[in-house]
Amino acid sequence: MAKGYLIARVKVTDPEQYAKYRSVSGDAIGAFDGKFIVRAGRSEVVEGEPDGLRLVVAEFPSYEAALECYHSDVYQAAKKLRDGAGEAQFTIIEGYDP
């Protein structure tokens, strides 16, 4: 079964408020057997124009698990802490399973 990924691109405008979200979002991801594999570490744009966005990737056992996590009450409660702390684009994508 192909894994599922949550990919977030975030422009943080209120770092203190965003830190509150960051402190609880991992528990919500973990509740659905997800784990962060990228969480805004070092990066370098090697092609195209840099946009300055924070990049986050979380891996889940399946596409369905990633969707279930995002729409869950536990994640939506965490998301409320992110509201007003910046602008974000979240994408759920199915991994490639040859």
N, C-alpha and C positions, 0 to 999 in steps of 0.2 A: 504494500500500500504506500502510495506517495505521501510524503510529509506535507504539512501545511506551514506557511510562513506568514507572519504579520510583519509588514514593512512600514515603518513610520518615517516621515520626513517632517521635522519640527523646527519652527523658528521660535525660540524662547524669547519672550519679551519681559517676563517677570521671573527671574531665576529663583527667588525665594519661594514663590508659590509653586513653581515647577518642581522644586526639590521635595515639596510635600507629596506631590503626585509620584515622583520617582521612588520615594521611600516605601510606598505601598503597592505600586504597580507590579513589582516582581512577585508578590504573594498571589495576586490575581492571575498572573501568567502561570505560575507554578501550580495553581489549583486545577489547571487543565493539562497538566503534564508538559507544559511549555517551558522553554528556557531561552534566555537571551543568548544570542551568538554574536551580536554586534550591539554595542550600547554606547555610541558616540565616542569611540576611541580615536586614535590618530588616523587621519586620512589625508589624501592628496588627490586633487582633481588632476588627472593626467590627460584628459581630453574634454573639450567643451569649457564653458564658463562656470566658475565656482558660484554656488548660490548661498553658501554660508549656513545651510540647514543642518541640523543635528540628525543623524541617521541611526535608526534602531531596527534590528531584525530579531524577531523571536521565532523559534522553531517549535512546532507542535507535531504530535504523532500523525496527524491527518489534517486535511483542509477543513473538514467538518469541525474538528476540535478547535482550530484557530477561530472559526466563525462563532462557535459556541462560547468561547472565552470572551471575545469582543462584545457579544450581545448579552453576556451574563450580568446578573445583578451585582456580583462582586467586582467585575471590571468597571461597570458603569458607575459604581460608587467611587472607585479610584479616579475615573475620568473626570468626575465633577471637580476634583482637586486641580486638574489640568485646565479646566475651563477658565479663560481669562488670563492664562499664563503664557499664551502664545498662539500661534497658528499651526495647524497640523494637517497632514494628509496621511491617512492610514489605508493600506492596501492589504488584503488577504489574497495570497496566491498559492496555488498548488505546486508542489515541487515536481521536478522531473524524475520519473521512475522508469528507466529504460527497460 
